[in-house]
């Protein structure tokens, strides 16, 4: 019975997060240090910086 309750709670948590994901992201990114870390991490992905600033991409793939 306990594993069934655990699975039901886990699924409920996932559904709640999916339903309110944008509100959760906005609440998280309202905190400046989390927003700065997220921007720094995003800029490390290939192609993100070039798409934002219009610089030539250093990768072979131009999406």
MODELLER restraints for C-alpha pairs under 7 A, 6 or more apart:
rsr = mdl.restraints
at = mdl.atoms
rsr.add(forms.Gaussian(group=physical.xy_distance, feature=features.Distance(at['CA:28:A'], at['CA:34:A']), mean=6.88, stdev=0.5))
rsr.add(forms.Gaussian(group=physical.xy_distance, feature=features.Distance(at['CA:29:A'], at['CA:35:A']), mean=4.83, stdev=0.5))
rsr.add(forms.Gaussian(group=physical.xy_distance, feature=features.Distance(at['CA:43:A'], at['CA:49:A']), mean=5.59, stdev=0.5))
rsr.add(forms.Gaussian(group=physical.xy_distance, feature=features.Distance(at['CA:47:A'], at['CA:57:A']), mean=6.08, stdev=0.5))
rsr.add(forms.Gaussian(group=physical.xy_distance, feature=features.Distance(at['CA:50:A'], at['CA:56:A']), mean=6.03, stdev=0.5))
rsr.add(forms.Gaussian(group=physical.xy_distance, feature=features.Distance(at['CA:50:A'], at['CA:57:A']), mean=5.57, stdev=0.5))
